[in-house]
Amino acid sequence: MGISLWVGGSKDLPLQMYVTLRCGIVHSFSLIPDAIGKSNNGRPRSILLAHEMKGHNHFATIKNNELDSVIFTAEQFAKDIKETIHIIFQKATTEKSLENQIIEHVNNFPPITGTIPDYIININ
């Protein structure tokens, strides 16, 4: 019998989507909750990454006595992130406050590596 990582019986996937996915990516660049995420009831293995070639489906849910989780396929997740970034950068062309937030963030936290997008923002 495996180790149960989720005990309690409550179905909390919506909470995990916020705490582990949204807050994890935004604040700690991870899908594994850090101390702050855990203090907000984030738990490991609530957001799982897999590959389509292994037969997994994007947004498939796992609900049983041990897990209330969702699978993201790496292929579709990367596509979703790319589309979201495109929407945000497109919106920044008409919203000066958003443009300034992006510039400030990149200046404060310069990326280590990355791909060159189809659109380039001139950072002062």
C-alpha positions, 0 to 999 in steps of 0.5 A: 500500500502506497503512502497517502499524500492526501488525507481528509476526504474533502475534494479541494481541486479548485483550491489546489488550482489557485494555491498550487498552480496560480500562486505556485507559478506566480510566486515560487515558479513551481507546481510544488507548494512552498511553505506559504503554499502549504500554509494555505492548504496547498499540497503536493501532487494536486497538479501533475504534469505528464506527456500526451505520448504516454496516453495522458489527456490534458485536464484529466482529473484523478479523484479517489481516496488518495488524490483529488488532482488534475493532469496537465500535459506538458505539450498543451500546458506549454501551448496554453502558457504561450497563448496567455503570454501573447494575450497579455503582451498584446493587451499591454500595447493598449494599456500603459499601466500593464506595459509599465508593470511588465517592464518593472517586473522584467527590470526587477527580475531579469529572465535567465534564459528564454525564447524570443517571442514573435513580439519584442518589448523594448525595455528601457 
